[in-house]
Amino acid sequence: MKKLLLATTAAALVGTGASAEEIKLGVFLGFTGPIESMVAEMGPAAELAIKEVSESGKLLDGTTVTAVRGDTTCIDAGAATAAAERLITSEGVKALIGGDCSGVTGAALANVAVPNGIVMISPSATSPGLSTAEDNGLFFRTSPSDARQGVVMTEVIMDRGIKEVAVTYTNNDYGKGLADAFAAAFEEAGGTVTINTAHEDGKADYSAEVGALASAGGEVLVIAGYVDQGGSGIIQASLDSGAFDTFVFPDGMVSETLVSNFGSDINGSFGQHPGTDSPGAAVMQELGAANGFDGTGAFAGESYDAAALIMLAMQSAGSTESADFKDHVVKVANAPGEKIYPGELAKALEILAGGGEVDYVGASAVELIGPGESAGNYREIEIKDGEIATAQYR
């Protein structure tokens, strides 16, 4: 497998005749902004799948694939829309891997992808609102909706015997959607949310916000925010004041930045992000190590899988046009067919070229339900000895 990834053979030159195409895929993620540290793993993971397929020479008679990056910024819908427009109209990409954060993803979908008829597969946009977006069958995601995360987070907290929590969320589609989904699930399960309030990103001082949270009380503080932005500010202000010392971290907070910033000061804190202990996850960890990124990072596996699904759907449809392959995404993602894991994309392309079927399991145990939704698996984490450790999978 490593031989495949590191090879510099003539594979990349296969199919350079008249029947071959050269296509571009947009890697549309927040390379700057409040989840920059996560995207540092997500971008290379998506690009690894693209490289793997391109160098195999097995996509549509030797079609080569190039990744083109576009920066969503995660938080600026105008900038994200402009970046998507550039990728689609100037660069001519055939599909978008992304966006990442929910607000910018929804904006790019409505303003650019749908009008241009371009498929988007997001590895990390989790707002429940995207489930009902008008997408003409063009939008998919390899991470589950936060409607699911709200239930899982409730289970994670309740299983620790905690019945009363305070909640703060970043003031956008992602934060509010997750906070509301969690509050509904937690209260239905018999818990109490003492306060559920927004915070703004980019502030230098969060002592006022933490003061209000502390006044409301709660055994732990749930931070539905971004680790590279206000989420870390809330933690620091809480530790400085002694208001809270145990935190619950949803997906937007789980990265190495968390422990590099706070280390053992947040020991005992816990949380969850999409993840699985499937065989594909272990392979993804190895591939990441061989290619210079953390394959266990939040949404890294989902990013590889989003890119892979696009290219396998193209092969299944016999076309690189979104109008042709959009109806093949679910087909290659789900049974029946031979199970396909990371590093096996050339094998999958061969099966599809021969008229066979594949069931792409990938790094994140992909299973698409409903309108292109991921069924969802979660890795429960805890902070032990200043490091992120796996508690279990759900």
Secondary structure, 3 states (H helix, E strand, C coil): CHHHHHCCCHHHHCCCCCCCCEEEEEEEECCCCCCHHHHHHHHHHHHHHHHHHHHHCCCCCCCEEEEEEEECCCCCHHHHHHHHHHHHHHCCCCEEEECCCHHHHHHHHHHHHHHHCCEEEECCCCCHHHHHCCCCCCEEECCCCHHHHHHHHHHHHHCCCCCEEEEEEECCHHHHHHHHHHHHHHHHCCCEEEEEEEECCCCCCCHHHHHHHHHHCCCEEEEECCCCCHHHHHHHHHHHHCCCCCEEECHHHCCHHHHHHHHHHHCCCEEEEECCCCHHHHHHHHHHHHCCCCCCCCCHHHHHHHHHHHHHHHHHHCCCCHHHHHHHHHHHHCCCCEEECCCCHHHHHHHHHCCCCEEECCCCCCCEECCCEECCCEEEEEEECCEEEEEEEC
